[in-house]
Every structure is written in structure tokens, then in C-alpha cells.
Amino acid sequence: MSKRNGPMEDVKKQYVRMALESGNMSFIARKTGVNKSTLANWVKQYRDDIEEDMRREGVLPLSKTSS
């Protein structure tokens, strides 16, 4: 299994999606126990893929910023 396809990868993407759906990265960081700067890095890394998935599902992100 490659490093980018493990269970941790899925968790990171789930947290990024939560941040994009809520538009509140600080809240999601606190809720999940992930450092805000770490979550911000994950958002930068996965944003395009997650937003594409959300568009296909008809879900729009609340925030385009990495606040």
C-alpha cells in the first residue's frame, strides 16, 4: 500500500471536506484535534480533488479561503 492510499489519507481528506463544507477551518481543527496549520496544509494539498468530488455530488464548499 502506498503512503498516499492508506487509511490516514482517507481521514485527512475527510477533515479537509469538513473544513470546506463548514467554511470554518479553526472549528474543524479544534473538533478533530488537528493543529490548524496542519489542517491548512492538508487543505492546500487536497482542495482541488475534494472540491471536484463535492461538485459531482452537488455540494458546494462554503469557503474558498484557507481561513
Secondary structure, DSSP 8 states (H G I E B T S, - for coil): --GGGSHHHHHHHHHHHHHHHHS-HHHHHHHHT--HHHHHHHHHHHHHHHHHHHHHHT---S-SS--
